[in-house]
């Protein structure tokens, strides 16, 4: 398989005030205050440097490249697959602020650009999720409900917290919508047309990022991997191997109890097996952002491109 490799991100210089990995400054002269915005801006730097790197094969056969699309995108963050509409939606952050410059691109399932600015006028769109004819878009400090057939906004749901830095989204099998807040260390749930705090913990949910919701649990890719019981809110942390599963980016369910997890920085993509074993399934990874899986295809922004991989049988539910 092939990956985009950033040759030496630690040598990059940036005008950003905060650029951190695990709380340590990676760039000379920058402030090492551990802020979520600094971490997200650092993520963007890793994504940017991946574009200029070369592609080389890996010995790992768990995933093979299907296609790559170079856009142009603007800080692509998340991908969401819609098999019914035969579409892939990609969020373009285009600046982490309320600037109206963010947009959603639409690709075909075979990676062709259908509409670069399928939906424009957003602020800093990050997490995406498809639910029937609805595309849910996490847009900085609000959740936006988009009608897919008409490519129009039905309504938006602002969050009451100040600067929560909303990040990712997952829709449970019962239709409940959950959203992470990376700066507020909170999991929100859409209830009675309001985006309300469902579970908040400044330590365990620190840097809450990716999220995957099942009937019984909410799995959160925060600094460590966290499991929350939906019935009583009980938190189990960490799950999986904390020596490898730390500083996390995204989590997607392969099948009940089995997950794929991406991490911040040039580290492997991991599989958390149903028995609790953590396995590195793809070596020499570049920075992978928020990915989606449908059938045997995984689609993810990587650098300023979007890449699709075919998952081997070992990653199927019966594999």
C-alpha positions as CSV (number, residue, x, y, z in Angstrom):
1,X,0.0,0.0,0.0
2,X,1.1,3.6,-0.4
3,X,1.1,6.5,2.1
4,X,2.0,10.2,2.0
5,X,5.0,10.7,4.3
6,X,6.0,14.0,5.9
7,X,9.8,14.0,5.9
8,X,10.4,15.9,9.2
9,X,7.5,17.8,10.7
10,X,9.5,18.7,13.8
11,X,11.7,21.0,11.7
12,X,8.7,23.1,10.5
13,X,8.5,26.7,11.7
14,X,5.1,28.4,12.2
15,X,3.6,31.7,13.2
16,X,1.1,29.9,15.4
17,X,1.3,30.7,19.1
18,X,0.8,27.1,20.2
19,X,2.1,24.0,18.4
20,X,2.2,20.9,20.6
21,X,2.5,17.2,20.6
22,X,1.6,15.7,24.0
23,X,2.0,19.1,25.7
24,X,5.6,19.7,24.4
25,X,6.5,22.4,21.9
26,X,7.6,21.0,18.6
27,X,8.8,24.3,17.1
28,X,11.5,26.6,18.3
29,X,10.4,29.8,19.8
30,X,6.7,29.0,20.1
31,X,4.7,29.1,23.3
32,X,4.1,25.6,24.7
33,X,0.8,26.4,26.5
34,X,-1.3,23.3,26.2
35,X,-4.3,24.7,24.3
36,X,-6.7,22.8,22.1
37,X,-6.4,25.4,19.3
38,X,-2.7,24.9,19.3
39,X,-3.1,21.2,18.9
40,X,-5.6,21.6,16.1
41,X,-3.3,24.1,14.3
42,X,-0.5,21.6,14.7
43,X,-2.7,19.0,13.1
44,X,-3.2,21.3,10.1
45,X,0.6,21.7,9.8
46,X,1.1,17.9,9.7
47,X,-1.6,17.8,7.0
48,X,0.1,20.5,5.0
49,X,3.5,18.9,5.1
50,X,2.2,15.6,4.0
51,X,1.3,17.0,0.6
52,X,4.9,17.8,-0.3
53,X,6.2,14.4,0.7
54,X,6.7,11.3,-1.5
55,X,4.7,8.2,-1.7
56,X,6.3,4.9,-0.8
57,X,5.0,1.4,-0.2
58,X,4.5,-0.3,3.1
59,X,4.9,-3.9,3.8
60,X,1.6,-4.0,5.6
61,X,-1.2,-5.5,3.5
62,X,-4.1,-4.6,5.7
63,X,-5.0,-1.6,3.4
64,X,-4.3,-0.9,-0.2
65,X,-4.8,2.4,-2.1
66,X,-7.9,2.6,-4.3
67,X,-7.5,6.2,-5.4
68,X,-6.3,9.6,-4.4
69,X,-7.9,13.0,-5.2
70,X,-5.7,16.2,-4.9
71,X,-8.6,18.6,-4.9
72,X,-7.7,21.4,-4.5
73,X,-9.0,21.2,-0.9
74,X,-8.5,23.7,1.9
75,X,-7.4,21.9,5.1
76,X,-9.7,18.9,4.6
77,X,-10.6,17.4,7.9
78,X,-13.3,14.7,7.6
79,X,-14.8,12.4,5.1
80,X,-18.3,10.9,5.1
81,X,-19.5,8.2,2.7
82,X,-23.1,8.1,1.4
83,X,-23.7,4.8,-0.5
84,X,-27.3,5.7,-1.4
85,X,-26.3,9.0,-3.0
86,X,-23.1,7.4,-4.3
87,X,-21.1,10.3,-2.8
88,X,-18.3,11.2,-0.5
89,X,-18.5,14.5,1.4
90,X,-15.3,16.2,2.6
91,X,-15.2,19.1,5.0
92,X,-12.8,21.9,4.2
93,X,-11.9,23.9,7.3
94,X,-10.3,26.9,5.6
95,X,-9.3,28.6,8.9
96,X,-10.3,27.7,12.4
97,X,-12.6,30.7,12.9
98,X,-16.0,32.1,12.2
99,X,-15.1,33.3,8.7
100,X,-17.7,31.9,6.4
101,X,-14.9,30.5,4.2
102,X,-15.4,26.8,5.0
103,X,-17.1,24.5,2.6
104,X,-18.1,20.9,1.8
105,X,-16.8,19.1,-1.3
106,X,-18.6,16.3,-3.0
107,X,-16.7,13.4,-4.6
108,X,-18.0,10.3,-6.4
109,X,-17.3,6.9,-4.8
110,X,-14.5,6.3,-7.3
111,X,-12.8,9.5,-6.2
112,X,-13.8,12.0,-8.9
113,X,-14.5,15.6,-7.9
114,X,-18.2,16.2,-8.5
115,X,-18.6,19.7,-6.9
116,X,-15.7,21.3,-5.1
117,X,-17.9,23.8,-3.2
118,X,-21.0,21.7,-2.9
119,X,-22.0,23.6,0.2
120,X,-20.3,26.9,1.0
121,X,-20.5,29.7,3.6
122,X,-19.6,27.6,6.6
123,X,-17.2,28.6,9.3
124,X,-14.7,25.9,10.2
125,X,-16.5,22.6,9.3
126,X,-14.9,19.5,10.8
127,X,-16.8,16.4,11.6
128,X,-19.4,14.9,9.2
129,X,-22.0,12.2,9.4
130,X,-24.6,10.9,7.0
131,X,-28.1,10.0,8.3
132,X,-30.5,9.1,5.5
133,X,-30.9,12.3,3.4
134,X,-29.2,14.4,6.1
135,X,-25.6,15.4,6.2
136,X,-24.7,16.6,9.7
137,X,-21.9,19.1,9.8
138,X,-19.9,20.2,12.9
139,X,-19.2,23.8,12.3
140,X,-17.0,25.3,15.0
141,X,-19.6,26.3,17.6
142,X,-22.8,24.9,16.0
143,X,-24.2,21.7,14.4
144,X,-25.6,22.2,10.9
145,X,-28.3,20.0,9.4
146,X,-28.0,19.8,5.6
147,X,-30.5,18.4,3.2
148,X,-28.4,16.2,0.8
149,X,-30.8,16.1,-2.2
150,X,-31.0,19.9,-2.4
151,X,-27.6,20.8,-0.9
152,X,-29.2,23.3,1.4
153,X,-29.1,24.0,5.1
154,X,-32.3,23.0,6.9
155,X,-31.3,24.6,10.3
156,X,-28.4,24.9,12.7
157,X,-28.1,24.2,16.4
158,X,-25.7,26.5,18.3
159,X,-24.1,25.3,21.5
160,X,-24.4,27.4,24.7
161,X,-20.8,26.9,25.8
162,X,-18.4,29.7,24.8
163,X,-15.7,28.6,22.3
164,X,-16.3,24.8,22.8
165,X,-14.4,24.0,19.5
166,X,-16.8,21.4,18.4
167,X,-15.0,18.7,16.5
168,X,-16.5,15.3,15.5
169,X,-19.9,13.7,15.3
170,X,-21.5,10.2,15.4
171,X,-25.1,9.1,15.0
172,X,-26.2,6.1,17.1
173,X,-28.3,3.2,15.8
174,X,-31.3,4.8,17.5
175,X,-30.8,8.1,15.7
176,X,-29.3,10.1,18.6
177,X,-26.7,12.5,17.5
178,X,-23.5,13.1,19.6
179,X,-20.8,15.7,19.1
180,X,-17.4,16.2,20.8
181,X,-16.2,19.5,22.2
182,X,-12.4,19.6,22.1
183,X,-12.0,22.8,24.1
184,X,-14.9,22.2,26.5
185,X,-13.9,18.6,27.2
186,X,-17.6,17.7,26.7
187,X,-19.8,15.3,24.8
188,X,-23.0,17.0,23.5
189,X,-26.2,15.3,22.4
190,X,-28.9,16.8,20.2
191,X,-32.1,16.7,22.3
192,X,-35.4,18.5,21.7
193,X,-33.7,20.6,19.0
194,X,-30.9,21.7,21.3
195,X,-27.3,20.8,21.4
196,X,-26.9,20.1,25.1
197,X,-24.0,18.9,27.3
198,X,-24.4,15.2,27.9
199,X,-21.1,14.3,29.7
200,X,-18.4,16.7,30.8
201,X,-15.0,15.8,32.4
202,X,-12.1,18.2,32.2
203,X,-9.6,15.4,32.8
204,X,-10.9,12.2,31.2
205,X,-12.5,13.9,28.2
206,X,-9.5,16.2,27.7
207,X,-9.1,17.0,24.0
208,X,-12.3,15.0,23.1
209,X,-11.9,14.5,19.3
210,X,-13.3,11.4,17.5
211,X,-16.4,9.7,18.5
212,X,-18.3,6.4,17.7
213,X,-21.7,5.7,19.1
214,X,-23.3,2.2,19.6
215,X,-26.6,1.2,21.2
216,X,-24.9,0.8,24.6
217,X,-21.8,2.9,24.6
218,X,-20.1,6.1,23.4
219,X,-16.5,5.6,22.4
220,X,-14.4,8.8,22.5
221,X,-11.0,9.4,21.0
222,X,-9.7,11.9,23.6
223,X,-6.2,12.0,24.9
224,X,-6.8,8.3,25.7
225,X,-9.6,6.1,24.4
226,X,-12.7,6.4,26.6
227,X,-15.9,4.3,26.8
228,X,-19.0,5.9,28.3
229,X,-22.0,3.8,29.2
230,X,-25.1,5.4,27.6
231,X,-27.5,4.2,30.3
232,X,-25.8,5.7,33.4
233,X,-22.9,7.8,32.0
234,X,-20.2,5.7,33.7
235,X,-16.8,6.3,32.1
236,X,-14.1,3.6,31.5
237,X,-10.7,5.1,30.7
238,X,-8.4,4.1,29.2
239,X,-9.5,1.2,27.0
240,X,-7.0,-0.5,24.8
241,X,-3.3,-0.1,25.2
242,X,-2.5,3.5,26.6
243,X,1.1,3.1,25.6
244,X,0.0,3.3,21.9
245,X,-3.5,4.7,22.1
246,X,-2.8,8.3,23.2
247,X,-3.2,11.7,21.6
248,X,-6.0,10.4,19.5
249,X,-7.7,11.7,16.3
250,X,-10.5,9.5,15.1
251,X,-12.4,6.3,16.0
252,X,-14.7,4.3,13.7
253,X,-16.5,1.1,14.5
254,X,-15.6,-1.9,12.2
255,X,-18.2,-4.1,13.9
256,X,-19.5,-4.5,17.5
257,X,-16.6,-4.1,19.9
258,X,-13.9,-3.6,17.2
259,X,-12.6,-0.2,16.2
260,X,-10.1,1.5,14.0
261,X,-8.3,4.5,15.6
262,X,-6.1,7.2,14.1
263,X,-3.7,9.1,16.2
264,X,-2.1,12.6,16.0
265,X,1.4,12.6,14.3
266,X,3.1,10.1,12.1
267,X,2.1,7.0,14.0
268,X,0.3,3.8,12.8
269,X,-3.4,3.3,12.4
270,X,-4.5,1.0,15.1
271,X,-7.2,-1.7,15.5
272,X,-8.7,-2.3,18.9
273,X,-9.9,-5.9,18.8
274,X,-13.0,-7.1,20.6
275,X,-10.9,-8.8,23.3
276,X,-9.1,-5.6,24.1
277,X,-5.9,-6.3,22.1
278,X,-4.4,-3.2,20.3
279,X,-2.8,-3.9,16.9
280,X,-0.9,-1.6,14.6
281,X,-2.5,-2.5,11.2
282,X,-0.6,0.0,9.0
283,X,3.0,1.1,9.5
284,X,4.7,4.3,8.4
285,X,1.5,6.3,8.5
286,X,1.3,9.9,7.6
287,X,-1.1,12.0,9.6
288,X,-4.6,10.7,9.0
289,X,-7.6,12.9,9.8
290,X,-11.2,11.9,10.4
291,X,-12.1,8.9,8.3
292,X,-15.2,6.9,7.4
293,X,-15.7,3.3,6.4
294,X,-18.3,1.8,4.2
295,X,-18.3,-1.9,3.1
296,X,-14.5,-2.5,2.6
297,X,-13.5,1.1,1.8
298,X,-11.9,3.6,4.1
299,X,-11.8,7.2,3.0
300,X,-9.7,9.8,4.8
301,X,-8.2,13.3,4.2
302,X,-4.4,13.1,4.3
303,X,-2.4,16.2,3.7
304,X,-4.2,18.3,1.2
305,X,-5.6,15.3,-0.6
306,X,-8.3,12.6,0.1
307,X,-7.3,9.0,-0.1
308,X,-9.4,5.8,-0.3
309,X,-8.1,2.5,0.9
310,X,-9.5,-1.0,0.5
311,X,-9.6,-2.9,3.7
312,X,-8.3,-6.5,3.7
313,X,-10.4,-9.4,4.9
314,X,-8.5,-9.3,8.2
315,X,-10.3,-6.1,9.0
316,X,-13.8,-7.4,8.1
317,X,-16.2,-8.2,10.9
318,X,-15.8,-11.9,10.2
319,X,-12.0,-11.5,9.6
